[in-house]
Amino acid sequence: MKYYITLDGGTTNTRTILWNDAGEECGHAERPVGIRDVATTGSKQILCAAVQECVEGLLPQQHISFADISCILSAGMITSDLGLYLLPHLAAPVGKKELATGMKKVLMPEICPVPFWFVPGIKNTTEKITLENFAEMDIMRGEEVEMVALMEQLASDRETIVVLPGSHSKFIALDKQQKILGCETAMTGEIYSLLVTHSILSGATDKIYASKENYNKQMCLKGYETGRKLGMGRAAFSTRILKNFAGISNTEAANFLLGVVLSSDIKVLEENTFFAGRGIKPGIVLTGKEPFRQGLYDILAMIHPAWQVSNVEPHCLNMSAQGCAILAKLRGII
């Protein structure tokens, strides 16, 4: 039996999964190392070592050798200038065929004897970016393979905006042919984390995040309404007012603050670059990280009940790996 490895290299973590040729997961290994470590140390050695440790750590799990591995399918920030190999973005619109064709085979014997196949990221435009048009530009590395996996679940008869909440939330536009038209990025999760744990509001939240388990719809909606009315800065400080004078709990404060930061995401959806100016009402698909996904769903149900919004649970936990495998099969790599 032959095997292949998927490598998801991000800002803070490197994850590898071993798969057999039947598409069954056979092992995994990860390290808390990413391109942020390259940026802070000025050396890629720490990232190369992490990838090597992960790949070598997979072999004993199935009692195999490198001779049994056909390839390492790699996507994410691992293809950036701070990653293992810089692979230029493809310019949108981009579909599965273009992504598969754009995959690049690279030998890196200093890490292992197995060839790497890197998947390119996507950028919105090839135009020269200036102070006048910079809002038209955005980029993704890693989300494109998640989209490939998600496309299996999506209807292809209408324009769609897929929202992937996270540290950096992505709003990805698809046309009727399921080609990626581009994306918009918001630092929603990162801002939320900073406010909850590294600001004056940490006393109100006790550094407790809103979660799937403690999600409070009423407080999230109230946070959204306050953010929309007063702006994020004033609304965020209101979390402290509510804690000190209205006696809300730490988890209520965390959920109120969740709604505050999501108010900016709603603005991105309402004024999206790709469809709003053309009078097109796209379908909205929310997937990925909770409770951001549920919060957005509840807010949209309240303010835009006529919109076609789907709250989609991903059909697999390893969307990046599944997307890489789909592209590799399309290219004839596996």
ABEGO torsion letter per residue (X at the ends): XBBBBBBBBBAABBBBBBBBAAGBBAEBBBBBBBAAAAAAAGBAAAAAAAAAAAAAAAAAAAGBBAAABABBBBBEAAABAABABBBBBBBOBBBAAAAAAABBBBBBAAABABBBBBBBBBBABABBBBAAAAAABBBBBGAAAAAAAAAAABBAABBBBBBBBEABBBBBBBBAAGBBAEBBBBAAAAAAAAAAAABAAAAAAGGBBBBAAABBAAAAAAAAAAAAAAEAAAAAAAAAAAAAAAGBBAAAAAAAAAAAAAAAAAAAAAABAAAAAAGBBBBBBBBEBOAAAAAAAAAAAAABAABBBBBBBBABABAAAAAAAAAAAAAGAX
